[in-house]
Amino acid sequence: MQANSRTISTNQTEIHSDLEKVVRRHLENPFQHKVKKASLEIFQQIKEMADRHGGELIFDSGCGSGESTVQIAEKHRECFVVGMDKSKERIRKANEKFDAGENYLLLRAEVVDIWHLAVKNDWRLKQHYILYPNPWPKKNHFKRRWHGHPAFTDILALGGEIILRSNWKLYLEELALAAKIATGKSTTVQSISPKNYISLFEKKYFESEQELFELRVNQ
Ligand SMILES: C[S@@+](CC[C@H](N)C(=O)[O-])C[C@H]1O[C@@H](n2cnc3c(N)ncnc32)[C@H](O)[C@@H]1O
């Protein structure tokens, strides 16, 4: 049966005209962010498990129902993978489906808070997966996209290879430009045709015959 997931509907056809201004403003002004109390406890939980494991860290931010986190953990057995999503229901399903893993953790968390705390604690990631982030396709929602958000500076400060996938090419092209403004390094968006789906959203889009894209940012 063919899936029938809707393609991106947007009133924006080219790079957002405010991108450079917004990204430069965020780069010039440190992100002042007050994290929620609950996030302090979640961060402590991640820290304890990561310390116990001792391997390099990989984040899977906005992991949804956790398929990607488990796959990444299997591929990088020497690393500790943290899958985080703010959806209580998705994380509940993830923990129901997957047994606790030796080298991964699936937990409900606000990623903006966890990124901020990780930066403040001088954490550096080996890789950072952001798979099929909410596209916020309306032009006036630009500041909700990760590269238009003040947390973009935390994403960069966490370092490592940032691996993004989307069914909206323009989102990744914008992020590539934002990363170039910040780091001076160019990177290009690739069209991908995955044989094994890394996540449920990837499966849904692929089965709906949508074109899929990947961007890797190395700083
Ligand atoms: C389109 S879904 C993709 C899920 C998964 N990565 C996949 O590919 O199947 C985007 C996910 O990001 C999560 N998300 C969005 N903003 C978030 C935030 N600030 N903190 C944590 N999770 C967030 C949503 O709850 C949602 O599960």
The ligand as an SDF file (V2000), in Angstrom:
LIG
                    3D

 27 29  0  0  0  0  0  0  0  0999 V2000
    8.5700   15.6960   12.0510 C   0  0  0  0  0  0  0  0  0  0  0  0
    8.9100   14.9010   13.5550 S   0  0  0  0  0  0  0  0  0  0  0  0
   10.3090   13.8810   13.1490 C   0  0  0  0  0  0  0  0  0  0  0  0
   10.5330   12.7850   14.1470 C   0  0  0  0  0  0  0  0  0  0  0  0
   11.6840   11.8230   13.8380 C   0  0  0  0  0  0  0  0  0  0  0  0
   12.9440   12.5180   13.8370 N   0  0  0  0  0  0  0  0  0  0  0  0
   11.4670   11.1030   12.5430 C   0  0  0  0  0  0  0  0  0  0  0  0
   12.1920   11.3950   11.5840 O   0  0  0  0  0  0  0  0  0  0  0  0
   10.5770   10.2280   12.4770 O   0  0  0  0  0  0  0  0  0  0  0  0
    9.6820   16.2100   14.4970 C   0  0  0  0  0  0  0  0  0  0  0  0
    9.8420   15.8320   15.9430 C   0  0  0  0  0  0  0  0  0  0  0  0
   10.5570   16.8580   16.6040 O   0  0  0  0  0  0  0  0  0  0  0  0
   10.0120   16.9900   17.9110 C   0  0  0  0  0  0  0  0  0  0  0  0
   10.3680   18.3400   18.4060 N   0  0  0  0  0  0  0  0  0  0  0  0
   10.0920   19.5140   17.8160 C   0  0  0  0  0  0  0  0  0  0  0  0
   10.5550   20.5460   18.5670 N   0  0  0  0  0  0  0  0  0  0  0  0
   11.1390   19.9880   19.6480 C   0  0  0  0  0  0  0  0  0  0  0  0
   11.7770   20.5270   20.7940 C   0  0  0  0  0  0  0  0  0  0  0  0
   11.9180   21.8530   20.9490 N   0  0  0  0  0  0  0  0  0  0  0  0
   12.2630   19.6700   21.7350 N   0  0  0  0  0  0  0  0  0  0  0  0
   12.1120   18.3280   21.5700 C   0  0  0  0  0  0  0  0  0  0  0  0
   11.5040   17.7650   20.5050 N   0  0  0  0  0  0  0  0  0  0  0  0
   11.0210   18.5770   19.5550 C   0  0  0  0  0  0  0  0  0  0  0  0
    8.5310   16.7630   17.7350 C   0  0  0  0  0  0  0  0  0  0  0  0
    7.9010   16.3920   18.9430 O   0  0  0  0  0  0  0  0  0  0  0  0
    8.5280   15.6550   16.6860 C   0  0  0  0  0  0  0  0  0  0  0  0
    8.4900   14.3750   17.2560 O   0  0  0  0  0  0  0  0  0  0  0  0
  1  2  1  0
  2  3  1  0
  2 10  1  0
  3  4  1  0
  4  5  1  0
  5  6  1  0
  5  7  1  0
  7  8  2  0
  7  9  1  0
 10 11  1  0
 11 12  1  0
 11 26  1  0
 12 13  1  0
 13 14  1  0
 13 24  1  0
 14 15  1  0
 14 23  1  0
 15 16  2  0
 16 17  1  0
 17 18  1  0
 17 23  2  0
 18 19  1  0
 18 20  2  0
 20 21  1  0
 21 22  2  0
 22 23  1  0
 24 25  1  0
 24 26  1  0
 26 27  1  0
M  CHG  2   2   1   9  -1
M  END
$$$$
